[in-house]
Amino acid sequence: MNYPLAISVYVGIMIAVLHGAWLVAALGGLFFSFRYGALALVPLAFLLDGYMGAFHGIPMMSIGATLWYALCELIRVRFKLL
């Protein structure tokens, strides 16, 4: 695993979300998910939801990241079977 690249992409996703660059964050999340795994995005989404105060309502980033992790694992299992 290339740790400097993984950390750079992870921090880049965080900064993109904080600046509202959702397309950049989505592309970074897609790259990170298929290169390093989507499990690390769940705590990031949880922390970003907490920072933005989303726990007074519905924490959409946390829910979305959890569903994305489940979808990535399902896709990974499907590709291993083929």
Stockholm file with secondary structure:
# STOCKHOLM 1.0

chainA/1-82         MNYPLAISVYVGIMIAVLHGAWLVAALGGLFFSFRYGALALVPLAFLLDGYMGAFHGIPMMSIGATLWYALCELIRVRFKLL
#=GR chainA/1-82 SS CCHHHHHHHHHHHHHHHHHTCHHHHHHHHHHHHHHHCSTTHHHHHHHHHHHHTGGGSCCHHHHHHHHHHHHHHHHHHHHHHC
#=GC SS_cons        CCHHHHHHHHHHHHHHHHHTCHHHHHHHHHHHHHHHCSTTHHHHHHHHHHHHTGGGSCCHHHHHHHHHHHHHHHHHHHHHHC
//
